[in-house]
Amino acid sequence: FEQVIKYYNLDDPLKLADLVAGMSTAPRDELQAVLVADVAVSRLRKVLMIMKKDLEHARLQSQFKSQIEDKFAKEHRKYMLMQHLRHIKRELNLEKDDKQSIIASFKEMIAQLSDVPEEANKAMEQELSRLASLEPQSPEFNVSRTYLEWMTALPWGKFTEDNADIDRAEQILNEDHYSLEDVKERILEHMAVSMLKGSVQGKIMCLVGPPGVGKTSIGKSVARALDRKFFRFSVGGLHDVAEIRGHRRTYVGAMPGKIIQALKITQVSNPVVLIDEVDKLGRDFRGDPSSALLEVLDPSQNSGFRDLYLDTPVDLSKVLFVCTANVTETIPGPLLDRMEVIRLAGYVFEEKVAIANQYLIPQTIETHGINEQYIDLSPDALHELIRDYAREAGVRELRKLLEKIARKVALSLVREDDVEKRKKSVISLENLRKFVGQPPHTSDHLFPNGMPPGVVMGLAWTHLGGKTLFVEVRGQVDSSFCDAPTASPGAAAGDDAAGPGGEPSEDRPPGEEGGEGGGGGNQQRSPGGSGARLKVTGKLGKVMGESSDIALTYARLFLREVSPPNSFLDEARMHMNMPEGATPKDGPSAGVTMTSALLSLALGAPVRQGLAMTGELTLTGKVLRVGGIKEKAIAARRENVGMIVLPMSNQADYLEIKPHLRAGLTAHFVDHFDDVYRLAFADSGAPMLHGSRGSEVVTVVTPADEAAPVPITLPPRAAGSPEALPATATAAA
């Protein structure tokens, strides 16, 4: 500074201003303003402003620097004192360093464990010695530490004592779920075996049924009835096998699979583990989770289950596994073979009424904050709600409708500010549509006034439960294939009305007359005959398409036996359709239904009203066994069908159904189509066979009074209340 100022005359104001401005850190524009100022007073004032800013800036910098230095000095002093304190405590054996503390805590936890397998104990000791040789800053240190944390957190040898009171367990199951006798009986059997053996038992059960029947919620009830801990996880859409068996420790962020996590969370070795949606497992390049479940769900192997992360055997033989699925077709065969399948078919009308009164209505009122005095759902309105709005197998849709009613009632209460002026909302038949809209099911049948010739009601089973399925066949004889007009099929059957061979009716599907017709996805078949064509629509699968071929072939041969002059099936162009074309359909059980529909069209004779049938048909006329009998019987009763025709080999399946579920049904069991024809076309004017090539028809009549009484509307009780069920519930259960 002294070397600089000696060249400046400080007595000259302009020189002084230039010196000060040159030493400033002011912006370029301010310095330029000083240079261009030619008046001394103006230049000095500008320089003075720059100096004041520089002084303020320097003062702030000095203040910040002193604060930072003070803070650093305090922290440094604290750090030094803490280091001295640690050193003194270590010298006095009052404290160990972090690494030694971690190792000591692990040794203490391992010493507290009991019934640890020898291999697991050896693995923990090796990992402890490895941890002692690693530095805390090493990444491997945290890997070993996390492994030991998982190993010491598992409940080695810890079990909960199962409930030994059968009556109390049965009461708990009845409190939580109505009906479901098969599941309840199986759980009570499990308890009985455990009591007789004097040890905790594990088992693998799979609950299969349509949505909304209570598969998932029954798992919690089972755990509560057995006094066990409960853990649930879903495998729907699961692709990574590591979610089941864990990751190898070489991967970053590795952790054990869901099974080991279930044991850690529940802290017992015998929980109830619910594996949800086991029929929706995925499979890709990351592995096949269904194959990983084979070891978990195999009672002979899961006593030594090895998770890839732990790499030590873990005993899962005491765990009660409960799996849920909608269908068994998508479950791999080896996995399905390891599980005990319990089917839940769904609920009939009386059961839905009881479930609504005892569970759904009280729970809905409680969850929506409505006082019981402000809502009144009449029994007639509830019955209408179940019949015309919620015909599904479960009660999920019924719950949604009740919640919709509760929301509208809640809105009407909130709109009235004065509590004393709030009125009770009465839901009756007259105002039900105001709350839930128009019913989606307006009639019991697609043909309420009687089915025309060519239409037969079948019984189908889907992942949503059983349902009725109509088969429609229409057609006519093309005049280009015959020289003289062909007699209508109705004339061959003694009916003078216009039949399929007459003039085309107005409701005939387009493209059916002349030409091939056609469209995307339609199948046209010509099993034989000069002009016979069969077009099949309704989004049918390959198996059902083959069933239509068999049905047409057998129907042509059968028609020659009962009515030789009738050549309709050999010459007509026909269109077979199954309504609800957007729904995929497949399976062999529609064979007898398709054949009956073709014969009904050819003979011009309608089948018996209120009759439904199911069964696979062979080319020789034998009626073979089909599946889903319980679901189909419940669907027939739900649709008010009075008579059903079933294969003879399904008689045992039908008799296993509880009487109150098949009340009002008359079931005929046949093993040949001759008997199906006789039952379907009795009193219709169709020609009859003189004998039957099948065994004697077995008829099982279940009186309507076998049905469980429709429960009256009961006063709501709090959800989850431990009160005993009313008499109606206990009688059915």
C-alpha atoms as one frame of an Amber mdcrd trajectory, in Angstrom:
protein
   0.000   0.000   0.000   2.829   2.404   0.899   4.549   1.638  -2.421   1.393
   2.645  -4.236   0.461   5.837  -2.466   3.854   7.417  -2.832   3.096   8.008
  -6.493  -0.164   9.763  -5.676  -0.644  13.304  -4.443  -3.168  12.824  -1.640
  -3.743  16.568  -1.463  -5.349  16.408  -4.900  -8.994  15.330  -4.454  -9.222
  13.830  -7.917  -6.060  11.760  -7.430  -7.360  10.615  -4.026 -10.686   9.621
  -5.570  -8.923   7.616  -8.306  -6.745   5.840  -5.725  -9.688   4.804  -3.544
 -11.808   3.744  -6.535  -8.967   1.649  -7.923  -8.641  -0.295  -4.670 -12.393
  -0.934  -4.447 -14.231  -4.140  -5.418 -17.214  -2.195  -6.742 -18.939  -3.259
  -9.985 -17.496  -2.093 -13.326 -20.345   0.320 -14.087 -19.863   2.195 -10.800
 -16.120   2.521 -11.404 -16.793   3.768 -14.936 -19.120   6.411 -13.497 -16.250
   7.668 -11.283 -13.905   7.987 -14.267 -16.327   9.984 -16.380 -17.196  12.418
 -13.578 -15.231  15.610 -14.412 -16.417  17.616 -11.401 -14.408  16.968  -8.242
 -17.376  17.116  -5.869 -19.395  14.646  -7.949 -16.462  12.260  -8.249 -15.767
  12.373  -4.521 -19.401  11.678  -3.686 -19.472   8.627  -5.953 -16.251   7.358
  -4.406 -17.674   7.948  -0.917 -20.701   5.766  -1.706 -18.418   3.024  -2.999
 -16.300   3.211   0.151 -19.340   2.908   2.425 -20.476  -0.217   0.591 -16.994
  -1.735   0.807 -16.760  -0.989   4.492 -20.152  -2.606   5.183 -19.174  -5.639
   3.162 -15.867  -5.960   5.000 -17.643  -5.618   8.351 -20.063  -8.438   7.485
 -17.255 -10.676   6.285 -15.369 -10.144   9.486 -18.480 -10.912  11.540 -19.195
 -14.149   9.628 -15.597 -15.248   9.895 -15.547 -14.757  13.638 -18.818 -16.685
  14.058 -17.549 -19.601  11.974 -14.296 -19.706  13.831 -16.095 -19.679  17.184
 -18.417 -22.496  16.103 -15.558 -24.577  14.745 -13.580 -24.031  17.923 -16.518
 -25.193  20.069 -17.101 -28.319  17.963 -13.407 -29.107  17.900 -13.242 -28.657
  21.660 -16.269 -30.923  22.135 -14.775 -33.554  19.834 -11.479 -33.497  21.678
 -13.218 -33.777  25.054 -15.343 -36.719  23.821 -12.267 -38.494  22.564 -10.594
 -37.987  25.915 -13.723 -39.244  27.690 -13.885 -42.379  25.537 -10.224 -43.043
  26.111 -10.670 -42.691  29.886 -13.755 -45.022  29.887 -11.919 -47.566  27.782
  -8.978 -47.469  30.160 -11.364 -48.039  33.064 -13.217 -50.854  31.152 -16.415
 -48.835  31.313 -17.029 -48.791  27.526 -15.977 -50.663  24.401 -15.740 -49.336
  20.858 -18.644 -49.652  18.368 -17.377 -52.808  16.725 -16.860 -54.610  19.999
 -20.275 -53.460  21.216 -21.971 -54.865  18.115 -20.206 -58.200  18.426 -21.007
 -58.383  22.141 -24.697 -57.664  21.522 -24.880 -60.391  18.854 -23.238 -62.905
  21.176 -25.747 -62.024  23.871 -28.707 -62.472  21.488 -27.368 -65.799  20.194
 -26.963 -67.039  23.761 -30.629 -66.236  24.442 -31.862 -68.268  21.466 -33.141
 -71.778  22.108 -33.733 -74.786  19.858 -31.511 -73.354  17.137 -30.517 -75.989
  14.552 -26.875 -76.947  14.620 -26.275 -75.719  11.072 -27.849 -72.325  11.817
 -25.824 -71.975  15.003 -22.626 -72.810  13.127 -23.462 -70.259  10.413 -23.934
 -67.518  13.026 -20.629 -68.328  14.715 -18.775 -68.199  11.397 -20.384 -64.882
  10.541 -19.453 -63.494  13.963 -15.789 -64.433  13.512 -15.888 -62.905  10.036
 -17.430 -59.727  11.461 -14.619 -59.444  14.013 -12.002 -59.429  11.244 -13.670
 -56.658   9.231 -13.319 -52.918   9.672 -16.558 -51.002  10.436 -15.997 -48.835
   7.348 -15.933 -51.892   5.075 -19.080 -52.635   2.984 -18.779 -56.299   3.944
 -19.158 -55.315   7.591 -22.723 -54.101   7.026 -23.546 -57.210   4.962 -22.481
 -59.503   7.797 -24.206 -57.327  10.360 -27.521 -57.418   8.452 -27.278 -61.197
   8.091 -26.767 -61.661  11.827 -29.661 -59.301  12.550 -31.988 -61.504  10.476
 -30.690 -64.718  12.001 -31.094 -63.495  15.569 -34.520 -61.970  14.859 -36.101
 -65.274  13.762 -38.289 -67.110  16.317 -36.199 -70.257  16.634 -38.266 -72.767
  18.613 -41.015 -70.293  19.595 -44.569 -71.601  19.200 -47.988 -70.407  20.278
 -50.182 -72.941  22.009 -53.161 -73.912  19.880 -56.656 -73.406  21.199 -57.850
 -76.665  22.749 -61.492 -75.602  23.165 -63.380 -76.976  20.149 -66.636 -75.270
  21.121 -64.967 -71.868  21.444 -63.239 -72.287  18.074 -66.537 -73.227  16.433
 -68.210 -70.187  17.989 -65.472 -67.900  16.646 -65.798 -69.345  13.136 -69.583
 -68.921  13.245 -69.269 -65.341  14.479 -67.056 -64.308  11.574 -68.629 -66.253
   8.690 -72.029 -67.592   7.813 -72.227 -71.054   6.218 -68.841 -72.315   4.820
 -69.361 -75.586   6.671 -66.616 -77.396   4.743 -63.914 -74.955   5.866 -65.133
 -74.839   9.453 -65.300 -78.616   9.703 -61.794 -78.957   8.271 -60.351 -76.523
  10.831 -62.062 -78.349  13.687 -60.647 -81.635  12.357 -57.180 -80.051  12.332
 -57.617 -79.011  15.960 -58.779 -82.501  16.932 -55.697 -84.126  15.376 -53.380
 -81.667  17.129 -55.070 -82.367  20.464 -54.791 -86.142  20.071 -51.141 -86.014
  18.992 -50.269 -83.466  21.642 -48.196 -81.387  19.239 -48.623 -78.419  16.932
 -49.389 -79.453  13.377 -48.974 -77.683  10.047 -51.040 -78.170   6.919 -51.541
 -76.783   3.422 -55.102 -75.942   2.376 -56.323 -74.197  -0.770 -59.684 -72.411
  -0.786 -61.049 -72.279  -4.341 -64.121 -70.264  -5.210 -65.502 -67.193  -6.991
 -64.748 -63.668  -5.772 -66.627 -62.355  -2.761 -67.335 -65.641  -0.954 -64.925
 -64.942   1.929 -61.762 -66.856   0.988 -59.322 -64.213   2.209 -61.227 -63.223
   5.340 -61.593 -66.852   6.443 -57.812 -66.946   6.979 -58.051 -64.382   9.790
 -60.901 -66.326  11.369 -58.862 -69.534  11.232 -55.956 -67.828  12.986 -58.291
 -66.398  15.629 -59.986 -69.761  16.198 -56.608 -71.501  16.630 -55.087 -68.680
  18.732 -52.274 -68.343  16.198 -50.576 -65.303  14.686 -51.685 -64.333  11.165
 -49.675 -63.169   8.136 -50.978 -62.541   4.624 -49.239 -61.811   1.336 -50.477
 -61.928  -2.223 -48.651 -63.633  -5.085 -50.970 -62.374  -7.827 -48.810 -61.258
 -10.748 -45.618 -62.239  -8.895 -42.758 -62.955 -11.313 -39.591 -62.819  -9.211
 -38.738 -66.106  -7.509 -36.649 -64.143  -4.992 -39.879 -62.886  -3.393 -40.435
 -66.467  -2.193 -36.919 -67.814  -1.662 -35.019 -64.580  -1.016 -31.981 -62.992
  -2.717 -28.438 -64.213  -2.544 -26.260 -62.072  -0.308 -24.018 -61.125  -3.216
 -26.662 -58.677  -4.457 -26.952 -55.117  -3.184 -30.030 -54.728  -1.004 -30.505
 -58.486  -0.653 -33.087 -59.692   1.851 -34.962 -62.911   2.683 -38.210 -63.935
   0.992 -41.779 -63.480   2.190 -41.833 -66.754   4.116 -38.908 -65.767   6.352
 -40.342 -62.261   6.695 -43.595 -63.814   7.930 -41.747 -65.628  10.714 -39.861
 -62.480  11.734 -42.988 -60.304  11.812 -45.160 -62.799  13.701 -42.280 -63.905
  15.999 -43.621 -67.476  16.128 -42.739 -70.602  14.164 -46.342 -71.744  13.719
 -48.344 -68.832  12.298 -51.243 -69.032   9.855 -49.819 -67.824   6.523 -52.361
 -66.868   3.876 -50.987 -66.977   0.307 -53.544 -65.041  -1.718 -54.282 -65.371
  -5.460 -52.093 -68.438  -5.945 -53.765 -69.078  -9.320 -52.409 -65.798 -10.743
 -48.684 -66.456 -10.371 -46.542 -65.057 -13.176 -43.543 -66.521 -14.933 -40.729
 -64.826 -16.851 -36.928 -64.669 -17.146 -36.614 -64.013 -13.399 -37.857 -67.505
 -12.602 -41.009 -69.459 -11.884 -42.467 -68.637  -8.426 -44.807 -71.638  -8.597
 -41.768 -73.926  -8.648 -40.334 -72.105  -5.633 -43.589 -72.720  -3.764 -43.243
 -76.472  -4.294 -40.729 -76.761  -1.457 -42.650 -74.356   0.766 -45.972 -76.179
   0.378 -44.653 -79.738   0.509 -45.134 -81.199   4.033 -42.335 -83.700   3.449
 -39.796 -81.019   2.434 -40.629 -77.775   4.216 -39.172 -78.978   7.522 -35.784
 -78.029   6.029 -36.694 -75.013   3.877 -33.642 -73.073   2.730 -33.961 -69.397
   1.992 -31.286 -68.213  -0.450 -30.384 -65.301   1.813 -30.072 -67.247   5.075
 -28.733 -70.447   3.446 -29.678 -72.434   6.548 -32.608 -74.825   7.081 -35.761
 -73.325   8.611 -38.564 -75.571   9.870 -41.926 -74.681   8.251 -43.657 -77.953
   9.109 -45.655 -76.319  11.927 -46.943 -73.462   9.756 -50.576 -73.633   8.624
 -50.595 -72.483   4.991 -53.925 -71.357   3.545 -53.931 -70.560  -0.176 -56.756
 -68.911  -2.105 -57.628 -69.154  -5.794 -60.541 -68.534  -8.131 -59.831 -71.520
 -10.373 -57.540 -74.539 -10.232 -56.885 -74.784 -13.984 -54.127 -72.151 -13.894
 -52.380 -73.684 -10.863 -49.503 -75.963 -11.977 -50.256 -79.638 -11.434 -47.331
 -80.419  -9.091 -48.248 -77.431  -6.903 -51.943 -78.322  -6.840 -51.069 -81.889
  -5.887 -49.458 -80.667  -2.655 -52.535 -78.779  -1.447 -55.820 -79.921   0.021
 -58.468 -78.227  -2.118 -61.650 -76.977  -0.417 -64.193 -75.521  -2.832 -66.456
 -72.614  -1.905 -69.283 -72.576  -4.432 -71.076 -69.409  -3.337 -74.238 -68.471
  -1.514 -77.913 -69.036  -2.242 -80.666 -66.506  -1.604 -81.381 -67.480   2.011
 -77.683 -67.377   2.909 -77.251 -63.937   1.381 -80.206 -62.626   3.396 -78.679
 -63.980   6.599 -75.219 -62.599   5.760 -76.678 -59.175   4.977 -78.661 -59.029
   8.240 -75.946 -60.355  10.517 -72.782 -58.894   8.968 -73.079 -56.537   6.003
 -75.804 -54.175   7.246 -74.289 -53.662  10.748 -70.799 -53.181   9.308 -72.044
 -50.731   6.666 -73.954 -48.656   9.232 -70.902 -48.523  11.498 -68.368 -47.627
   8.788 -70.569 -44.811   7.440 -71.217 -43.206  10.825 -74.993 -43.557  10.623
 -77.046 -44.020  13.763 -79.350 -47.028  13.618 -82.376 -44.824  14.263 -81.933
 -42.998  10.952 -82.040 -45.968   8.552 -84.574 -48.733   8.039 -84.097 -51.297
   5.257 -87.287 -53.332   4.884 -87.046 -57.119   4.366 -88.837 -56.866   1.012
 -86.338 -54.276  -0.224 -83.422 -56.461   0.884 -84.914 -59.475  -0.915 -85.378
 -57.400  -4.066 -81.806 -56.147  -3.760 -80.485 -59.717  -3.682 -82.766 -61.117
  -6.415 -82.558 -58.360  -9.023 -79.322 -56.498  -8.234 -76.787 -58.920  -6.697
 -77.041 -62.322  -8.344 -73.330 -63.074  -8.223 -71.998 -66.061  -6.300 -70.447
 -63.952  -3.531 -71.654 -60.954  -1.569 -69.205 -58.292  -2.756 -71.726 -56.648
  -5.076 -74.349 -56.767  -2.317 -71.943 -54.950   0.002 -71.379 -52.238  -2.628
 -75.134 -51.736  -2.998 -75.616 -51.446   0.765 -72.762 -48.935   0.930 -74.398
 -46.937  -1.857 -77.636 -46.799   0.144 -75.727 -45.778   3.288 -73.955 -42.942
   1.451 -77.245 -41.496   0.219 -78.724 -41.714   3.711 -75.628 -40.004   5.149
 -75.941 -37.199   2.586 -79.594 -36.610   3.468 -78.680 -36.410   7.168 -75.831
 -33.940   6.626 -78.020 -31.633   4.542 -80.281 -31.111   7.553 -78.320 -28.927
   9.996 -80.826 -29.256  12.814 -80.295 -32.660  14.415 -83.805 -32.715  15.855
 -85.350 -32.306  12.400 -83.469 -35.223  10.856 -85.818 -37.972   9.701 -85.398
 -41.710   9.386 -84.775 -42.961   5.822 -87.015 -45.936   5.086 -85.871 -48.029
   2.129 -88.805 -50.004   0.724 -89.753 -51.602  -2.572 -91.334 -48.334  -3.720
 -88.224 -46.151  -3.332 -85.438 -48.752  -3.744 -84.640 -47.576  -7.288 -84.122
 -44.061  -5.949 -81.169 -45.356  -3.937 -79.588 -47.970  -6.234 -81.013 -47.265
  -9.692 -82.641 -49.698 -12.078 -82.079 -53.440 -11.546 -79.671 -55.083 -14.006
 -81.689 -58.326 -13.919 -85.262 -57.584 -14.997 -86.491 -61.183 -15.292 -85.540
 -64.625 -14.094 -84.903 -66.002 -17.589 -83.865 -64.758 -21.010 -87.162 -66.250
 -22.266 -89.706 -65.601 -19.479 -92.692 -66.606 -21.642 -91.291 -69.968 -22.703
 -88.347 -70.995 -24.838 -88.944 -71.295 -28.596 -87.757 -74.308 -30.601 -83.996
 -74.338 -30.960 -83.263 -72.801 -27.540 -82.051 -74.851 -24.547 -80.793 -73.716
 -21.140 -77.438 -75.131 -20.089 -75.409 -74.869 -16.910 -71.879 -73.485 -16.962
 -69.116 -72.899 -14.450 -66.778 -69.904 -14.562 -64.238 -68.379 -12.202 -67.073
 -66.137 -10.982 -69.190 -69.156 -10.001 -71.973 -71.087 -11.679 -74.381 -69.543
 -14.170 -77.059 -70.493 -16.667 -76.095 -70.408 -20.334 -78.512 -70.511 -23.268
 -77.766 -72.205 -26.568 -79.693 -70.775 -29.522 -79.893 -72.421 -32.941 -81.708
 -70.973 -35.976 -81.589 -72.034 -39.603 -83.399 -72.929 -42.808 -83.013 -75.165
 -45.836 -81.510 -73.436 -48.854 -83.850 -73.973 -51.837 -80.884 -74.237 -54.229
 -80.048 -77.670 -52.765 -83.444 -79.272 -53.304 -85.794 -79.529 -56.318 -88.997
 -79.479 -54.298 -89.824 -77.484 -51.174 -88.687 -79.281 -48.031 -91.285 -79.937
 -45.376 -90.848 -77.918 -42.240 -89.469 -79.780 -39.244 -92.587 -78.898 -37.358
 -94.648 -81.046 -39.756 -92.441 -84.049 -39.062 -93.184 -83.618 -35.390 -96.910
 -83.232 -35.881 -96.788 -79.422 -35.613 -98.376 -77.309 -38.349 -96.739 -74.095
 -37.208 -94.015 -72.505 -39.318 -90.710 -74.168 -38.412 -87.108 -73.589 -39.314
 -87.744 -74.785 -42.822 -90.461 -72.167 -43.462 -90.149 -68.490 -44.163 -87.370
 -66.656 -42.367 -88.534 -64.915 -39.199 -87.788 -61.309 -38.374 -85.532 -62.104
 -35.436 -83.258 -64.385 -37.445 -79.625 -63.304 -37.211 -78.345 -61.479 -40.307
 -76.312 -63.517 -42.769 -78.205 -66.700 -41.945 -80.267 -66.912 -45.144 -78.449
 -68.058 -48.271 -74.738 -67.402 -48.724 -72.106 -68.281 -46.224 -72.574 -65.273
 -43.957 -69.645 -64.901 -41.660 -67.625 -62.474 -39.685 -64.559 -62.249 -37.522
 -64.274 -65.180 -35.159 -67.239 -67.134 -36.595 -66.746 -70.831 -37.279 -68.531
 -72.604 -40.150 -68.655 -76.367 -40.199 -70.096 -78.882 -42.574 -69.810 -82.335
 -41.012 -71.847 -83.848 -43.790 -74.884 -83.459 -46.008 -75.217 -81.720 -49.357
 -76.027 -78.233 -48.091 -75.666 -78.481 -44.315 -73.673 -75.663 -42.755 -73.253
 -74.734 -39.080 -71.966 -71.330 -38.074 -71.002 -71.042 -34.401 -70.697 -67.678
 -32.602 -70.415 -66.488 -29.013 -66.623 -66.342 -28.482 -66.328 -70.085 -27.948
 -63.075 -71.854 -27.205 -61.547 -74.737 -29.097 -63.059 -77.448 -26.886 -66.561
 -76.001 -27.146 -66.134 -75.646 -30.904 -65.324 -79.354 -31.119 -68.390 -80.058
 -28.963 -70.557 -78.349 -31.586 -69.113 -80.674 -34.259 -69.907 -83.724 -32.126
 -73.380 -82.375 -31.349 -74.277 -81.879 -35.019 -72.943 -85.280 -36.043 -74.822
 -87.112 -33.303 -77.987 -85.025 -33.733 -78.169 -85.976 -37.442 -77.841 -89.669
 -36.601 -80.336 -89.418 -33.740 -82.862 -87.540 -35.889 -82.837 -90.378 -38.435
 -83.879 -92.731 -35.636 -86.740 -90.697 -34.174 -87.994 -89.108 -37.430 -86.568
 -90.763 -40.591 -88.340 -88.452 -43.093 -86.867 -85.360 -41.470 -83.668 -84.369
 -43.334 -83.447 -80.863 -41.945 -80.059 -81.287 -40.249 -78.605 -82.777 -43.452
 -79.638 -79.862 -45.661 -80.140 -76.739 -43.546 -77.818 -73.822 -43.053 -77.776
 -73.231 -39.304 -76.407 -70.660 -36.908 -75.625 -71.663 -33.315 -75.063 -68.829
 -30.870 -74.434 -68.440 -27.158 -75.458 -65.016 -25.824 -73.073 -62.678 -24.000
 -70.681 -62.787 -26.923 -68.065 -60.671 -25.136 -67.539 -63.399 -22.514 -65.119
 -66.198 -23.499 -66.611 -69.680 -23.137 -64.951 -73.064 -23.284 -65.289 -76.575
 -21.923 -66.933 -79.863 -22.902 -70.016 -79.690 -20.656 -72.299 -78.089 -23.282
 -72.452 -81.206 -25.492 -75.934 -82.411 -24.441 -77.241 -78.813 -24.496 -76.069
 -78.219 -28.079 -77.475 -81.541 -29.266 -80.839 -80.857 -27.645 -80.967 -77.393
 -29.241 -80.284 -78.841 -32.720 -82.976 -81.501 -32.284 -85.421 -78.928 -30.927
 -84.902 -76.833 -34.050 -85.157 -79.792 -36.431 -88.337 -81.136 -34.799 -89.904
 -77.727 -34.222 -90.567 -78.733 -30.624 -89.524 -76.635 -27.600 -87.874 -78.307
 -24.640 -89.603 -78.471 -21.299 -89.919 -75.121 -19.526 -87.749 -74.732 -16.398
 -85.267 -77.410 -17.475 -81.471 -76.965 -17.507 -78.825 -79.528 -18.397 -75.097
 -80.132 -18.473 -72.884 -83.007 -19.603 -70.254 -83.977 -22.130 -71.536 -86.019
 -25.079 -69.663 -88.656 -27.066 -70.301 -89.744 -30.650 -72.021 -92.872 -29.328
 -74.422 -90.874 -27.144 -72.798 -91.483 -23.760 -73.088 -88.620 -21.247 -69.797
 -88.128 -19.424 -68.863 -86.577 -16.104 -68.316 -82.807 -15.830 -67.077 -80.506
 -13.081 -68.522 -77.685 -11.008 -71.712 -79.534 -10.030 -72.176 -77.608  -6.794
 -71.717 -74.252  -8.515 -74.101 -75.237 -11.304 -76.757 -76.446  -8.871 -76.575
 -73.182  -6.931 -76.813 -71.221 -10.198 -79.900 -73.224 -11.230 -81.562 -72.498
  -7.913 -80.593 -68.836  -8.108 -82.317 -68.595 -11.517 -85.450 -70.424 -10.250
 -84.842 -73.519 -12.389 -86.829 -76.461 -11.061 -85.342 -79.425 -12.977 -81.766
 -80.211 -13.980 -80.266 -83.076 -15.981 -76.804 -84.235 -14.869 -74.430 -87.074
 -15.837 -74.888 -90.291 -13.900 -71.253 -90.224 -12.736 -71.879 -86.878 -10.993
 -74.526 -88.293  -8.680 -72.152 -88.528  -5.725 -71.029 -84.910  -6.263 -74.635
 -83.741  -6.216 -75.548 -85.692  -3.095 -72.614 -84.126  -1.238 -74.290 -80.720
  -1.588 -76.126 -79.687   1.575 -79.915 -80.200   1.279 -80.672 -76.518   1.902
 -78.492 -75.575  -1.091 -80.420 -77.808  -3.519 -83.862 -77.360  -1.991 -86.593
 -77.213  -4.650 -84.448 -78.891  -7.309 -85.305 -82.143  -9.077 -82.138 -83.725
 -10.469 -82.224 -86.484 -13.110 -79.007 -88.466 -13.580 -78.510 -90.068 -17.009
 -75.673 -91.822 -18.800 -77.063 -91.775 -22.366 -78.608 -89.085 -24.539 -81.741
 -91.194 -25.047 -82.815 -90.297 -21.526 -81.872 -86.635 -21.996 -84.126 -86.521
 -25.053 -86.980 -88.229 -23.212 -86.801 -85.763 -20.306 -86.351 -82.663 -22.454
 -89.116 -83.310 -24.991 -91.786 -84.974 -22.837 -95.262 -83.565 -23.607 -93.870
 -81.449 -26.465 -95.337 -83.490 -29.335 -91.930 -84.719 -30.467 -91.669 -88.389
 -31.502 -90.397 -90.608 -28.697 -88.065 -93.588 -28.633 -89.483 -96.969 -27.630
 -86.568 -97.764 -25.321 -83.318 -96.442 -23.896 -79.742 -97.551 -24.499 -78.647
 -96.180 -21.144 -78.998 -97.199 -17.525 -82.128 -96.474 -15.564 -82.563 -92.780
 -14.816 -81.951 -91.860 -11.167 -84.093 -89.002  -9.883 -83.286 -87.063  -6.718
 -86.025 -84.746  -5.487 -85.161 -82.230  -2.771 -88.330 -80.672  -1.331 -88.507
 -76.913  -1.180 -89.082 -77.021   2.580 -85.499 -78.303   2.984 -84.311 -74.773
   2.341 -83.015 -72.757   5.256 -85.666 -70.327   6.460 -85.297 -66.800   5.163
 -84.105 -64.869   8.229 -86.147 -61.866   9.208 -84.431 -58.505   9.496 -82.662
 -58.560  12.845 -81.557 -55.580  14.915 -77.986 -54.768  13.838 -75.145 -55.723
  16.118 -71.702 -54.237  16.234 -69.264 -55.682  13.720 -66.989 -58.269  15.285
 -69.172 -58.643  18.394 -68.463 -61.914  20.209 -72.137 -62.670  20.737 -73.431
 -66.066  19.737 -75.173 -66.282  16.384 -78.974 -66.224  16.198 -80.851 -69.489
  15.877 -81.145 -69.234  12.100 -77.370 -69.010  11.665 -76.575 -71.865  14.023
 -79.119 -74.139  12.409 -77.634 -73.677   8.952 -74.083 -73.871  10.197
